[in-house]
Amino acid sequence: MSIITWIESGGSAQHRSPAVSTHITQYPCTITMAARSKTALAVGSAPWIENERDQAQQFHELEVEEFGYAARNELEWLNEHMAEIFSRDQR
C-alpha cells in the first residue's frame, strides 16, 4: 500500500504496513497539499505583469550579487598567487 493510499484511507492502523507504521510513529508530521491561492492574479493582467517584473528584477539582482562575489573571490585568489610569485622573484 502506498503512503497516498494510506492517507486517503484515513491512516488507520489496520492499513499501515510495518515500515510505514514505524516511520510514522517515529517521525510524526502533517502532510498537506498546496492549494492554488484564491487571490491568484489573472495571467496577463497589469498586477500580474508588475509582479513578474518585480520577481525578475529580484532574480537579476541576486545573480549580479552572486557573480560579484565569485569574481571578487577569483581576483583575491589571483592577487595572492601573483604576490607569491613576485615575492619569489625578488629573493
C-alpha positions as CSV (number, residue, x, y, z in Angstrom):
1,M,0.0,0.0,0.0
2,S,1.4,3.4,-0.9
3,I,1.5,6.3,1.5
4,I,-1.0,8.2,-0.6
5,T,-3.5,5.3,-0.4
6,W,-2.9,5.1,3.4
7,I,-3.6,8.8,3.7
8,E,-6.7,8.6,1.6
9,S,-8.0,5.7,3.7
10,G,-7.7,7.9,6.8
11,G,-4.4,6.5,8.0
12,S,-6.0,3.9,10.2
13,A,-3.7,1.4,11.9
14,Q,-5.2,-1.6,10.1
15,H,-3.9,-0.2,6.8
16,R,-0.4,0.5,7.9
17,S,2.5,-1.6,6.8
18,P,5.1,-2.3,9.5
19,A,7.6,0.0,7.8
20,V,5.1,2.8,7.4
21,S,3.9,2.4,10.9
22,T,7.4,2.5,12.3
23,H,8.2,5.6,10.2
24,I,5.0,7.4,11.2
25,T,5.3,6.7,14.9
26,Q,9.0,7.7,15.0
27,Y,8.5,10.8,12.8
28,P,5.1,12.3,13.3
29,C,4.2,15.0,10.8
30,T,1.3,16.6,8.9
31,I,1.2,16.1,5.2
32,T,-0.6,18.9,3.4
33,M,-1.2,19.6,-0.3
34,A,-0.5,23.1,-1.7
35,A,-3.7,24.7,-3.0
36,R,-3.9,27.4,-5.5
37,S,-4.4,30.7,-3.8
38,K,-7.9,32.3,-4.2
39,T,-6.1,35.7,-4.6
40,A,-4.0,34.5,-7.6
41,L,-3.6,37.2,-10.2
42,A,-5.1,36.7,-13.7
43,V,-2.3,35.9,-16.1
44,G,-1.5,38.9,-18.3
45,S,-3.2,41.4,-16.0
46,A,-1.4,44.6,-15.0
47,P,-0.8,43.5,-11.4
48,W,0.4,40.1,-12.7
49,I,2.9,41.7,-15.1
50,E,4.1,44.0,-12.3
51,N,4.6,41.1,-10.0
52,E,6.5,39.2,-12.7
53,R,8.8,42.2,-13.4
54,D,9.5,42.6,-9.7
55,Q,10.4,38.9,-9.4
56,A,12.6,39.1,-12.5
57,Q,14.4,42.2,-11.0
58,Q,14.9,40.4,-7.7
59,F,16.3,37.4,-9.5
60,H,18.6,39.6,-11.6
61,E,19.9,41.4,-8.5
62,L,20.6,38.1,-6.8
63,E,22.5,36.8,-9.9
64,V,24.6,40.0,-10.0
65,E,25.4,39.8,-6.3
66,E,26.4,36.1,-6.7
67,F,28.5,36.9,-9.8
68,G,30.2,39.8,-8.0
69,Y,31.0,37.5,-5.0
70,A,32.5,34.8,-7.3
71,A,34.5,37.4,-9.3
72,R,35.9,39.0,-6.1
73,N,37.0,35.6,-4.8
74,E,38.8,34.8,-8.0
75,L,40.6,38.1,-8.0
76,E,41.6,37.7,-4.4
77,W,43.0,34.3,-5.2
78,L,44.8,35.6,-8.3
79,N,46.3,38.5,-6.3
80,E,47.5,36.2,-3.6
81,H,49.2,33.9,-6.0
82,M,50.7,36.7,-8.1
83,A,52.1,38.3,-4.9
84,E,53.7,34.9,-4.0
85,I,55.2,34.6,-7.5
86,F,56.6,38.2,-7.3
87,S,58.0,37.7,-3.8
88,R,59.9,34.5,-5.0
89,D,61.4,36.5,-7.9
90,Q,62.8,39.2,-5.5
91,R,64.6,36.7,-3.3
